[in-house]
Every structure is written in C-alpha cells, then in structure tokens.
Amino acid sequence: MEITLNKKNLRLYYKQAEGAVTHEERSEIIVPDSLPDVGRVIDSDGIALLRGKDCADGKITVSGIVRANIAYEPEGGGSIRSLAAQIPFSVVILDAKAAYGAKVTANTRVTNIFTTLLNSRKLQITPEIFVSAEAYDHADISIPDDSDCDACRSLESLIETVELNPITDIRERGFSISDECGISTAAPPIAALIHSSVNVQYDDYRVAGAKLIIKGAAAVRLVYVTADSGLLHSEDVSIPFSEVIDMADGEDNENKTFSVTPVPTGIYVQEQGGDYAKSVSVEIPVTAQVIVRKKLTVSYVTDAYSTAVETENLTETHRIVCLDSEQSLKDTVRETLHTVGVPASIVCARVYPGEIISADDGYAAAFRVCVTYCAEDGQTHTVCEKSQALFAFPDRSQGGDAAVEAVFGDVYAAIVAGGIEARVPVELKIKIFSTRELNTVSGITVNEESVKSAADAPSLTIIKVGGGDTLWTLAKRYNSTRKLICEANGLRDSVSVTDGDVLIIAKRRV
C-alpha cells in the first residue's frame, strides 16, 4: 500500500541564467551642413537606454541605444556647438541554461565614451557599455506534509519547519515621467542645449491592497550654452514620480517584499521660451522591473516510519534560494584631476560606473570621473580620470552568493592647486543569498505483510547516546517513539540529547 501525503503547491521563480559583459560600439558622425566645421572636441557624454531583452537557445540578448552628445569648438572660433547621435547596440550574454520563455531583467550603463576627430566634418564616437542581465524561469513545486492525512495517523513523522523568502513573481511596468521644469532664477537663460542626461532614482514603495505604489525622482542634468556669455553652464532639475503597479494575484501582498529597478528607455528634452529659455519640457519613458519575494513558513515531512510494519519512504529534494541579508557600505573617494590650463570655473562633474571586482576581503568599485571646466584663457575643457572605491567586507568569504551594486551620488568638484579635486560618494549595496535544501518525504510505501514483532525483544533497553544521535534517530532505530523515550526518561519532547547521555529506550508493543 502506498500512502500519498497532502501537498502544498508553490510557484517559485529561480535564476536560470545570468551574465554581464562590457561592449564597445563605434559610430561615425557627419557634421550637418547647417553647422560649422569642428575645430576641437570639448566633451562627449552619453546615456545607455534599454530597448529590448530576450532569452532563448543558450543566450540572453539585450538591445538598446546610446544617446550621445558631442560638444565642440568651431574651427576659427565662435559659440560652442553640439552634435547628437543615436548609437544602437545589441549584446549577447552566453549561458547554456538560458531558454526560451524565461523572464529577463536587465540593466545598461555607459562606462566610458570618447570622440576622435577624423577631419573637420567627420568624427568617430566610441561608447563603452556595461550590460548585466538575469533570466528567471518558474517552477511549480509541491511540499508534502501529514496534515489531515488519515493514513498517517499510524505513522511516526518527523516534521521540520523553515522560514523562506523565495521569488514568487516578476513583474514589469512601463510608464512615463514628464514635466515642464524651470531652471533656478539665478541661472543664466538657455541659448542652446548641448546635452542632457537622466538618473531615475527609486526611493521607496508602499502596498495598498493589490496595488504597489513606487516613488522616486528623475534627476535631469542640463548642459547648455548661456544666452548672455556664450559659455557652458549646467543645471540640475528633479522630477518626482509616483506610479501604481497592479500586483493582483490572489495572494496577500503584506508578506511580500519588492525589489524595484526603474530603467530609463528614453529621454526627450526641449527648451521652452526661444533664445532666452528659462524652462525645459522633459519626457522620460521608464520601465520598472519588479522582483517579488514572499515570506513563507513551510512545514514538511522529512522522515517517517511505522512501529508496526515495514515502510519505505519516497523522497524529493527541493533547493530554494533565499535572501539572507542586505548591507550597505559607504565611502567618498577624492581624486585630483590634472587640468589643461588654469581652471577658472567648474561647468559640471559626472561619474561613469565601471565593474565591481570581488576578493576574499572585500570589493573594489571602479569608476571614471569627468569634470568639464572653463580655463582662465576662456577655453572649455573636460578632464577624466579612472579611480576605484575600496570596501572591506570580511564576510565575503563566509559562504553564500552575493549580489553587489554600486550607487554613485552627485560628484562635488572644486578648483585646487594643481587642478580640480573631485569628491565622489559611493554606496555599495550588498545582498547575501543562500540555498535552502528541503529533503522531503513525498510518499510512503507500507508492506502490510511484513509485520514488526517485539515479542522477543526486551521491553526496556539502556543505551549511551553517541555519534550525534537524536531522539528521532534513536526512536526509529529501536522501533520506539520519541514520546515513549521522553516518558521513560522524564524528558520534554523538545529536548536535545547529547553524546554520553544514558537513556532508557522503551519499546512499543503492537
């Protein structure tokens, strides 16, 4: 006879494939007839915008565009001009486990961008793009227990209870952040936009019934030629957003935690007010990627036997990845950038995040910091330096998988002797994961013809505990029960026995 245990069905998501690559694109730009010849390139800037992601046949494919801008000084002098370029890219991350139908989360960022002047009417722009992606597939697993199982009443069952927080859902929501933003009253009016960049910052969320409400702000940087002096100037504007995502799935959202990653898929900025604009119209399409974890308390049968007849357990093993802890480390890196000429004023400063390198004792977050400035001779320059933030993390070698992200704050730049000092705030966010292995009894085969007889066995046996035995292993070995052993020794059922303890083993008579 086979006893089938009742089962609790869980739909979980597991990471099927993942990877990260640094990719380089090259694109040539022809100067339009409406613009003057290029004399000198002042600066290049760009933002990587996610446009598509897919998973199939052992590879994850991520595509997008780099929205690039080049600021240049015309040949023979004159007002600073700009060139814009849309550079498409497609990156393939190879992983043999990647299969069709998986849900993909991805992120893209520019880690470096530079421009080569081929001639006065042609330039080559080269962005370096870092792409990371993960593919998730779902798995329906059944966790057996012995609740409401009449056939299990005659069995001894070992029940274990674990706390889990696996991924139970992955959602995606597209929305748009838009507003008309005025620059500060003290800022000079805009004659011409040179370039604009955006950083969508997610702050917090709250749950309202079946709705997930996410909040944050889009930090937009404008670099433009001023209407009064013709020099470069930068202004930062912030556009707050609040977006509602429907999470209705018939389950309680209160026991869930949400990891939200908003990724810009475009940016459109237009000055308002003619040649002396004091405001801009901004529209930023965004895709919010949401990973849902649910707190679960799971009880399952890990062993079973009968004191009356011989039994055999059918077993299954489930491996579930859980988030164990989250930590945050902060640092501010100071770098002195050596300049061409004597700086007179700072136009803007920015940072391009690089890769994170791990070691047994911590992490190194690489980055590239760039500062655009006006020199005393009236010329505008951009200077860049590579650097890294070092974080000691002794727990790095203590098992578990880690997911690490570096978040960079606003760069502060000041003129100092010998150049420009840049201060770069860095926050390292660390998530530690572990895999819980659930060894479950999925069914029990009972041999009704093989009856256990205790007629010839002593009713009591005295033993010395050893070899890491527990009440359960002793009860099963001597065809007793934990309850009988505890009653014979005056113990509570929850007590732990240790090597060297002397116990009376009472046999169960059938």
C-alpha positions in Angstrom: 0.0 0.0 0.0 1.2 3.5 -0.8 0.4 6.5 1.3 0.3 9.8 -0.6 0.8 12.8 1.6 -1.1 16.0 1.2 0.9 18.7 -0.6 1.1 22.4 -0.6 1.8 23.7 -4.1 4.2 26.7 -4.5 5.0 28.6 -7.7 8.5 30.0 -7.4 11.0 31.6 -9.7 14.6 30.6 -9.9 17.5 32.2 -11.7 18.0 30.2 -14.8 20.9 32.2 -16.3 22.9 35.4 -15.8 25.9 37.3 -17.0 27.5 40.7 -17.6 29.6 42.0 -20.4 31.3 45.2 -21.4 30.7 46.1 -25.0 32.1 48.7 -27.3 30.4 50.4 -30.2 31.9 52.8 -32.9 29.9 55.2 -35.0 30.9 57.9 -37.4 29.1 61.2 -37.4 29.0 63.6 -40.3 28.6 67.3 -39.3 25.4 68.7 -40.9 25.8 71.5 -43.4 23.9 73.8 -41.0 26.8 73.6 -38.5 30.3 75.0 -38.7 33.4 72.8 -39.1 34.8 71.2 -35.9 38.0 72.7 -34.6 38.3 71.0 -31.2 36.2 68.4 -29.3 35.4 69.7 -25.8 33.4 66.9 -24.3 31.5 63.7 -25.1 28.6 62.4 -23.0 26.1 59.6 -23.3 23.4 57.5 -21.6 22.6 53.9 -22.4 18.8 53.4 -22.9 17.3 49.9 -22.6 15.0 49.0 -25.5 14.7 45.2 -25.6 15.7 41.9 -23.8 15.1 38.3 -24.8 16.2 34.8 -23.8 16.5 31.7 -26.0 18.8 29.0 -27.2 21.6 29.4 -24.6 21.9 33.2 -24.8 20.4 36.4 -23.3 20.1 39.2 -25.8 19.9 42.8 -24.6 19.5 45.7 -27.0 19.3 49.5 -26.7 20.7 52.8 -27.9 23.3 55.1 -26.6 22.1 58.7 -26.7 25.3 60.6 -27.2 26.2 64.3 -27.5 29.4 65.9 -28.5 30.3 69.5 -27.5 32.8 71.1 -29.8 34.5 74.4 -30.5 34.1 75.5 -34.2 37.1 75.9 -36.4 38.1 79.6 -36.3 36.2 80.1 -33.0 32.7 81.1 -32.2 29.9 79.8 -29.9 30.2 76.2 -28.6 28.1 73.8 -30.7 26.8 70.3 -30.2 26.3 67.1 -32.3 23.8 64.4 -31.3 23.9 60.7 -32.2 21.8 57.7 -31.6 24.0 54.6 -31.5 22.2 51.3 -31.4 23.8 48.3 -29.6 22.9 44.6 -29.2 24.8 42.5 -26.6 24.6 38.7 -26.3 25.3 37.0 -23.0 26.1 33.3 -23.4 24.8 30.9 -20.8 23.9 27.3 -21.8 21.0 27.3 -19.3 19.2 30.2 -21.0 16.0 29.0 -22.6 13.0 30.5 -24.4 10.2 31.8 -22.2 12.3 33.0 -19.2 11.6 36.4 -17.8 14.6 38.7 -18.2 15.7 41.6 -16.1 18.5 43.8 -17.5 20.4 47.0 -16.8 22.7 49.0 -19.1 25.1 51.9 -18.5 27.8 53.8 -20.2 31.2 53.2 -18.6 33.2 55.4 -20.9 32.7 57.5 -24.1 35.3 59.3 -26.2 35.3 61.0 -29.6 38.1 61.0 -32.3 38.2 63.9 -34.7 38.8 62.3 -38.2 38.5 65.6 -40.0 36.7 68.9 -39.6 33.4 67.3 -41.0 33.6 63.8 -39.6 34.0 62.4 -36.1 34.1 58.9 -34.6 32.4 58.4 -31.3 33.1 55.3 -29.2 30.8 54.4 -26.2 31.7 51.6 -23.9 28.5 49.9 -22.5 28.2 47.6 -19.5 25.3 45.3 -19.7 24.1 42.9 -17.0 21.1 40.6 -17.2 19.4 37.7 -15.4 16.9 35.2 -16.7 14.3 33.7 -14.4 12.1 30.7 -15.0 9.2 29.4 -12.8 9.0 26.1 -11.1 5.9 24.6 -9.5 7.0 22.6 -6.5 4.9 20.5 -4.0 5.8 20.4 -0.4 4.3 17.3 1.4 3.0 17.4 4.9 1.0 15.0 7.0 -1.9 17.3 8.0 -5.4 15.8 7.5 -3.9 12.6 6.3 -5.9 9.7 8.0 -3.5 7.1 6.8 -0.6 8.9 8.5 -2.1 8.6 12.0 -0.4 5.2 12.5 3.0 6.5 11.4 5.7 8.4 13.3 6.5 11.6 11.3 9.4 14.0 11.6 8.2 17.5 10.7 10.6 20.3 10.0 9.6 24.0 9.7 11.7 26.5 7.8 11.3 30.2 7.1 11.8 31.1 3.4 11.6 34.2 1.2 11.8 32.9 -2.4 11.0 34.8 -5.5 7.3 34.3 -6.2 6.7 36.8 -9.0 8.5 39.0 -11.6 6.6 42.0 -13.0 7.3 44.8 -15.4 5.6 48.1 -15.9 6.2 50.9 -18.4 5.4 54.4 -17.6 6.5 58.0 -18.4 7.9 60.8 -16.3 7.2 64.2 -17.7 7.0 67.8 -16.6 8.0 71.3 -17.6 10.9 72.3 -15.4 12.2 75.8 -14.8 15.8 76.4 -14.1 16.8 78.4 -11.0 16.2 82.2 -11.1 19.9 82.9 -10.6 20.9 80.7 -13.6 21.6 82.3 -16.9 19.0 81.7 -19.7 19.4 78.9 -22.2 20.6 79.8 -25.7 21.2 76.2 -26.9 21.1 72.8 -25.1 24.4 70.9 -25.5 23.4 67.7 -23.8 21.1 66.3 -21.1 21.3 63.1 -19.0 19.0 61.4 -16.5 19.3 59.2 -13.5 16.0 57.7 -12.4 16.2 57.3 -8.6 13.9 54.9 -6.8 13.2 55.9 -3.2 10.5 53.7 -1.6 7.3 51.8 -2.1 4.2 51.0 -0.2 1.5 48.4 -0.6 -2.2 49.4 -0.8 -4.3 46.3 -1.3 -3.4 44.7 -4.6 -1.5 47.8 -5.7 2.2 48.5 -5.4 2.9 52.3 -5.3 6.5 53.1 -6.1 8.0 56.6 -5.5 11.2 58.3 -6.7 12.6 61.1 -8.8 14.2 61.6 -12.1 17.4 63.7 -11.7 18.0 65.5 -15.0 21.2 67.4 -15.8 21.1 70.1 -18.4 24.3 71.4 -20.0 23.8 74.4 -22.2 25.3 77.5 -23.8 24.2 80.6 -21.9 22.4 83.4 -23.7 24.4 86.1 -22.0 28.0 85.0 -22.1 28.0 82.1 -24.7 29.8 79.9 -22.1 28.8 76.5 -20.9 26.6 76.2 -17.8 24.9 73.2 -16.1 21.7 73.0 -14.1 20.1 70.0 -12.3 16.4 69.6 -12.1 14.4 66.9 -10.3 11.1 65.5 -11.3 9.3 63.4 -8.6 7.2 60.5 -9.7 4.7 58.1 -8.2 3.5 55.1 -10.1 0.9 52.4 -9.3 1.6 48.8 -10.4 -1.2 46.2 -10.2 0.1 43.2 -8.3 -3.2 41.3 -8.0 -2.5 37.6 -8.0 -5.0 36.4 -5.4 -2.3 36.4 -2.6 -1.7 38.6 0.4 0.8 41.4 -0.5 1.6 42.2 3.1 4.0 39.3 3.5 5.9 40.3 0.4 9.0 42.5 -0.3 9.6 44.2 -3.6 12.9 44.9 -5.3 12.3 47.7 -7.9 14.7 48.7 -10.6 13.5 51.6 -12.8 15.4 51.7 -16.1 15.1 54.7 -18.5 14.3 53.7 -22.1 14.4 57.3 -23.5 14.9 61.0 -22.7 13.4 63.9 -24.6 14.3 67.5 -23.5 13.2 70.7 -25.3 13.9 74.2 -24.2 10.9 76.5 -23.8 11.0 80.2 -24.4 13.0 80.8 -27.6 16.6 82.2 -27.4 16.3 83.1 -23.8 14.7 80.0 -22.4 14.2 79.6 -18.6 12.5 76.3 -18.7 12.6 72.9 -20.4 10.0 70.3 -21.3 11.1 66.8 -20.2 9.7 63.4 -21.0 11.4 60.2 -19.8 9.9 56.8 -20.7 10.8 54.3 -18.0 10.4 50.5 -17.4 10.1 49.4 -13.8 11.4 45.8 -13.2 9.9 44.3 -10.0 11.2 41.2 -8.3 8.8 39.9 -5.6 9.8 37.8 -2.6 7.3 36.3 -0.2 7.9 35.4 3.4 6.8 31.8 3.9 6.7 29.4 6.8 6.8 25.9 5.4 6.4 22.7 7.4 7.2 19.4 5.7 7.8 15.7 6.4 11.5 14.9 6.4 11.2 11.3 7.6 8.6 8.7 8.6 8.3 5.1 9.8 5.9 2.7 11.4 6.4 0.7 14.6 4.0 -1.9 13.4 5.1 -2.7 9.8 8.0 -2.2 7.5 7.8 1.1 5.4 9.9 2.7 2.7 10.0 6.4 2.1 9.9 8.1 -1.3 11.9 11.3 -1.2 12.3 14.5 -3.1 14.8 17.3 -2.8 13.9 21.0 -3.4 16.5 23.7 -3.5 15.2 27.2 -2.8 17.3 30.4 -3.0 16.5 32.9 -0.2 17.7 36.3 0.6 19.6 36.2 3.9 20.7 39.8 4.5 21.2 43.2 3.0 24.0 45.5 3.9 25.2 49.0 2.8 28.7 50.4 2.9 29.5 54.0 2.1 32.7 55.8 1.1 33.7 59.1 -0.5 36.7 59.0 -2.9 38.8 62.0 -3.5 40.7 62.4 -6.8 42.8 65.3 -8.0 42.4 65.8 -11.8 45.2 67.5 -13.5 44.0 70.1 -15.9 45.0 71.8 -19.2 45.5 75.5 -18.3 44.4 77.1 -15.0 40.7 76.4 -14.2 38.5 79.4 -13.7 35.1 77.8 -13.1 33.5 74.4 -13.0 30.8 73.6 -15.5 29.8 70.1 -14.4 31.1 66.9 -13.0 29.8 63.4 -13.6 30.8 59.8 -13.0 30.7 56.7 -15.2 30.3 53.5 -13.0 32.5 50.6 -14.0 32.8 46.9 -12.9 32.8 45.7 -9.4 35.8 43.4 -8.6 35.4 41.0 -5.7 38.1 39.5 -3.5 38.1 37.4 -0.3 38.4 40.6 1.9 36.1 42.9 0.0 35.1 44.7 -3.2 36.6 47.4 -5.5 34.1 49.5 -7.4 35.7 51.0 -10.4 34.6 54.3 -12.0 35.6 57.1 -14.3 35.1 60.7 -13.1 34.9 63.6 -15.6 34.9 67.3 -15.0 34.1 70.0 -17.6 35.6 73.4 -16.7 36.3 76.8 -18.1 40.0 77.8 -18.1 41.3 81.3 -17.4 42.1 81.7 -21.1 38.4 81.4 -21.9 38.6 77.9 -23.4 36.4 75.0 -22.1 37.9 71.6 -21.4 37.0 68.2 -20.0 39.3 66.1 -17.9 38.7 62.5 -16.9 40.4 60.1 -14.5 39.9 56.4 -13.6 39.6 55.5 -10.0 38.0 53.0 -7.6 36.3 52.8 -4.2 37.6 50.1 -1.9 35.3 48.4 0.6 36.4 45.9 3.2 33.9 43.2 3.7 35.2 40.3 5.8 32.0 38.3 5.4 32.8 37.9 1.7 34.5 34.6 2.2 31.9 33.1 4.6 29.7 31.3 2.1 26.6 32.3 0.3 26.2 34.1 -3.0 26.4 37.9 -3.1 24.8 40.4 -5.4 26.6 43.8 -5.3 25.6 47.1 -6.7 27.5 50.4 -6.5 25.3 53.6 -6.4 27.1 56.9 -7.0 26.0 60.2 -5.6 26.4 63.7 -7.0 30.1 64.5 -7.7 31.4 67.6 -6.0 34.3 69.4 -7.8 36.4 72.3 -6.6 39.4 74.1 -8.0 42.6 73.4 -6.1 46.3 73.9 -6.6 47.4 71.7 -9.4 44.0 71.1 -10.9 40.5 70.1 -9.8 39.6 68.0 -6.8 36.6 65.7 -7.3 34.8 64.0 -4.4 32.7 61.0 -5.4 30.3 59.5 -2.9 29.8 55.8 -3.4 27.3 53.4 -1.7 27.9 49.7 -2.0 24.7 47.7 -1.6 25.3 44.0 -0.8 22.7 41.2 -0.8 23.7 37.8 0.5 21.8 34.7 -0.7 21.8 31.1 0.4 20.2 27.9 -0.9 17.9 26.1 1.4 17.7 22.4 0.7 14.4 20.7 1.7 14.7 16.9 1.8 11.1 15.8 1.8 9.1 12.6 2.0 6.7 12.6 -0.9 5.2 9.3 -0.3 5.3 6.2 1.9 5.2 2.5 0.8 3.8 0.2 3.5 4.5 -3.5 3.4 1.4 -4.8 5.3 2.7 -8.4 5.1 6.0 -7.5 6.9 4.8 -7.1 10.5 7.3 -6.0 13.1 7.3 -8.2 16.2 8.6 -7.1 19.6 7.6 -10.3 21.4 11.2 -11.5 21.7 12.7 -8.0 22.4 13.2 -6.6 25.9 10.6 -4.0 26.9 13.4 -1.7 28.0 16.9 -1.1 26.7 19.5 1.2 28.3 21.9 2.9 25.8 24.5 5.6 25.9 24.0 8.3 23.3 26.8 8.7 20.7 27.5 9.6 17.2 25.3 12.6 17.1 22.1 10.7 17.7 18.8 12.5 18.4 15.6 11.3 20.0 14.2 10.7 16.5 17.1 8.5 15.3 17.1 6.5 18.5 13.3 6.0 18.4 13.5 4.9 14.8 16.4 2.5 15.4 14.9 0.8 18.4 11.3 0.7 17.0 10.2 3.1 19.7 8.8 6.6 19.6 10.0 9.9 20.9 7.1 10.1 23.2 7.8 6.8 24.8 11.5 7.7 25.3 10.7 11.0 26.8 8.1 9.4 29.2 10.6 6.8 30.3 13.3 9.4 31.0 11.2 12.3 32.3 12.1 14.5 29.3 10.3 17.1 27.3 9.7 16.2 23.6 11.6 19.3 22.5 14.8 18.4 24.5 18.1 17.7 22.7 20.2 14.8 23.8 24.0 14.9 23.7 26.7 12.3 23.3 27.3 10.5 26.6 23.7 10.8 27.9 22.3 7.5 29.3 18.7 6.8 28.2 16.1 4.2 28.8 14.6 3.1 25.5 11.0 1.8 25.9 9.8 -0.5 23.2 6.4 0.0 21.6 4.3 -3.2 21.9 1.9 -3.9 19.0 
